[in-house]
Amino acid sequence: ADVEEIGVQADNVKAKEQSKPEPSYIKSPENYKEAAGIKEKTPEAPPTTRALHCSINDILDLIKAEPDPSHFVLVGSGQKRIVGIAKKIVKVMNECGYASVGKIAKINAKKLNEMKIDDVKNQLKGNCLLVDEAAELLFTTINKIFSLMDEYYGDFVVILADEGDTLDRLFKYTPSLGRRFKYIIDIHKFTEEDYREE
C-alpha cells in the first residue's frame, strides 16, 4: 500500500516476442545521434547531457539505441507531465526487454526514506521505481536503490524527478548519481501532446 502502481498502458506492457535487432553500439557522444537516426539540431544552450534539449521522440529514439539499460532523471514539475514522460520511457524500456513487467511504482522520496526497501524489492523487479521530490533522498536510501539497480540489472528502471536547483545539490553531494543515471531530461518545455498516451 506504500507503493502506488500506475499501469503503463491498459494492462502491463509486454514486449512482443520477436527477434530484437542487435543495438548499434555508441562509441562516442559525437555519433550517438547518427546511431539513433536523429538529424542534427542546434540546442539553445550547451546540454549538460546528451538528451537534455532533445524532443521526447528524440529521447525515446536514443533510449532504443542504447546497448545497455538506462536510468533517468526528470528535471521539472507537474505530476501529469512526470508520470506521462515516465510511462513513455518505461514502455520503450519494456519493448527493449529491460522492464519485463512494465509497471511504475511511484513514491515520494521522504516516504521512501522511511520504508524498508527490502520489504518491497520483489515487487520492483521488472518494473520502474519513480521517485518524486528526489532531492530529498537520503544517502542510505540512494545506496539501497543502487543495490537494487545492481541486483535487478536489466530488469529494473529508476526514474528520479524533481526541480533542477534541488537536484543540482543532490548530484553535488552524491556524485555517484551522475554515473548511474545516463539521462537527465529537462521536461519543462514538454507539452501535454508530448506526454499524452497514444
SVG drawing of the C-alpha trace seen along z (x, -y; Angstrom):
<svg xmlns="http://www.w3.org/2000/svg" viewBox="-7 -29 41 43">
<polyline fill="none" stroke="black" stroke-width="0.4" points="0.0,0.0 3.1,-2.3 3.8,-2.0 1.2,-3.2 1.3,-1.3 0.4,-3.1 -0.2,-0.9 1.9,-1.9 -1.0,-1.0 -4.4,0.5 -2.5,3.5 1.1,4.4 3.2,3.6 4.6,6.9 7.4,6.8 6.4,8.6 8.1,12.0 10.2,11.0 13.8,11.1 15.3,7.8 18.0,6.5 21.4,6.0 21.7,2.5 24.2,0.1 27.0,-0.4 27.5,-4.0 31.2,-4.7 31.3,-8.4 29.0,-11.3 29.6,-12.7 28.0,-9.8 25.0,-8.9 22.6,-10.9 23.7,-9.2 23.3,-5.8 19.8,-6.6 18.9,-8.1 18.5,-11.6 19.2,-14.7 21.5,-17.3 19.8,-20.1 21.4,-23.2 20.4,-23.5 19.6,-26.8 22.3,-26.3 25.0,-23.6 23.4,-20.5 24.7,-19.1 23.8,-15.6 23.1,-14.4 19.3,-14.3 18.7,-17.5 17.5,-19.7 16.0,-17.0 12.3,-16.4 10.6,-13.5 10.6,-11.4 14.4,-12.0 15.0,-10.9 12.9,-7.8 14.9,-7.0 18.2,-7.5 16.9,-5.0 16.0,-2.5 19.6,-2.7 21.2,-2.1 23.2,1.2 22.6,1.3 19.7,0.5 19.5,-3.1 18.2,-5.1 16.7,-8.6 16.4,-11.9 13.4,-14.2 14.0,-17.8 10.8,-19.7 7.4,-19.7 3.8,-18.7 2.6,-15.2 0.8,-14.6 3.9,-15.6 6.3,-13.5 4.1,-10.4 3.3,-10.8 7.0,-11.0 7.8,-8.1 5.2,-6.0 6.7,-6.6 10.2,-5.8 9.0,-2.6 7.1,-1.5 10.3,-1.8 12.4,-0.1 9.9,2.8 9.9,3.1 13.7,3.2 13.5,6.1 14.7,4.1 11.5,3.8 9.7,7.2 6.6,6.3 6.4,2.7 4.6,1.1 5.5,-2.1 5.8,-2.2 5.6,-5.9 6.6,-7.2 7.7,-10.4 11.4,-10.4 10.6,-11.2 8.3,-8.2 10.9,-6.0 13.5,-7.1 11.2,-5.8 10.5,-2.5 12.4,0.8 13.1,1.2 14.0,4.9 10.3,5.4 9.1,4.3 12.0,5.1 10.4,8.2 7.5,6.0 10.0,3.8 11.7,6.5 10.7,6.0 9.2,2.6 10.1,-1.1 10.6,-3.0 9.6,-6.6 10.8,-8.8 9.2,-12.2 10.9,-15.1 14.1,-13.0 16.4,-15.7 15.0,-14.6 16.6,-11.1 18.9,-10.2 22.4,-8.8 21.4,-5.4 18.3,-5.2 20.3,-6.0 22.7,-3.2 19.8,-0.8 18.5,-1.9 22.0,-1.3 21.9,2.2 18.6,2.9 19.9,1.5 22.8,4.0 20.7,6.9 18.0,6.5 20.3,5.2 18.5,5.1 15.0,5.7 14.6,2.6 14.4,-1.1 14.8,-4.0 13.5,-7.5 14.2,-10.4 12.1,-13.5 12.5,-17.0 13.2,-20.6 16.7,-21.4 18.1,-23.5 17.3,-20.9 18.6,-18.1 21.9,-20.0 22.5,-19.9 21.8,-16.2 24.2,-15.5 26.8,-17.7 26.8,-15.8 26.3,-12.4 28.5,-12.4 27.9,-8.7 24.4,-9.5 25.9,-11.1 27.5,-7.7 24.3,-5.8 21.8,-8.0 22.6,-8.2 19.9,-10.7 19.0,-13.9 15.9,-15.2 14.6,-18.7 10.8,-18.3 9.8,-21.9 9.1,-22.6 7.2,-19.4 3.6,-20.0 0.6,-17.7 1.0,-16.4 4.5,-15.2 3.4,-13.1 -0.1,-12.1 -0.6,-8.4 -1.1,-7.2"/>
</svg>
